[in-house]
Amino acid sequence: MAGGATPSGEQLLELLAALRGVLAGELRRRGLWSLPPERLGVCGHRRWTEPAAGPLAGALGELTADCYLYVFVRRLSRLAAQLPVKDNVDGLIFLNVRHFVHELQRRHDPLGYRIFRVVRTAVCDLCAGGTLRVGAGPPAIANDTLLVFVPGLPPPAEATRVARAVRGWVDGLLPQLVTATGRQMPPLRTALAMRLAELPGAGIAAFRFRHLIAPLKDETRRRWAALAADPGGSAAAFRRPPPATVEERLASRQGYRRLRSGVTAGIESLAAPPATVRDLRRLWRYLGEHAEGRAAGGSRLPSQRALSIALGIPRGRLPRLFHTLRGLVREVARTA
């Protein structure tokens, strides 16, 4: 507003309606439009397309209100600082909307976010080696990027055909697809790249990245939840019953975030051997990913034997690690 004037109610409604439209476009661009709003932390709604009486109504309205705070309240000084040197700040606003959705996705859908990053890295490796190339769409490898194996610009394979080809990969990639870190990552990227390079043999000469990533996310969630078939061992101490109401779910989410950050800080401050701290980090990170992914169908943690295999931690060390984590959990809960 000129001179820093406060916008009128009508102007504010116009801004919110425009922001709502930008958010809807960003959700579609990221392949989130067809997913439950709960994936981005918006509880109590079944879909983004619910009828709405205004720009702040429904699931998309809740997201719009949060995005308004993120873009126009918390970052107002940054926007204002650009006005003297730019004709408008539209580009910065669009960028902040992208950052807003990106942060929500990373926080509320860590499993999906991780798979996106890992698979995109493998695709970039193939592009760098010349096996694959960007045919159309964003060159930085996004959902709408068209990826091509052959010369020319063939039409992309249908989503269902790509899904049939890639769903079978997941069994051979778990648990590393979810748990791999550090030196475990290059072999995982190589395994993914090898499978990608086999797609032309299945008659897929070109595909949209979104059609690759969506079935991999869905199948990984389903298979990873299936690893939780054995309830035995100390892992049982970390199960949480699902909250019954929306209010309870929101309170539980906030409390669990505080618990996660508190225990993470406690692990880093322990006077313990580096190997113990490393294993505690790995186990606590897995427990957090499991808890965040429960909405995807997981209800139980794996047995200690399965955890040992999945996380690369000797089975005999797990009881002591769980004992230490339980102590940290109690300490954080006591001081909360």
Buried (B, 14 or more C-beta within 10 A) or exposed (E): EEEEEEEEEEEBBEBBEEBBEBBBEBBBBBBBBEBBBBBBBBBEBEEBEEEBEEBBBBBBBBBBBBBBEBBBEEBEEEBEEEEEEEEEBEEBBBEBBBEBBEEBBBBBBBBBBBBBEBBBBBBBBBBEEEBBBBBBBEEEBBBBBBBBBEEEEBEBBEBEBBBEBBBEBBEEBBBBBBBBBEEEEEEBBEBBBEBBBEBBEEEBBBBBBBBBBBBBBBBBBBBBBEBBEBEEBBBEEBBEEEBEEEEEBBEBBEEBEEBBEBBBEBBEEEEEEEEBBBBBBBBBBBBBBBBBBBBBEBEBBBBBEBBBBBBBBEBEBBEEBBEBBEEBBEEBEEEE
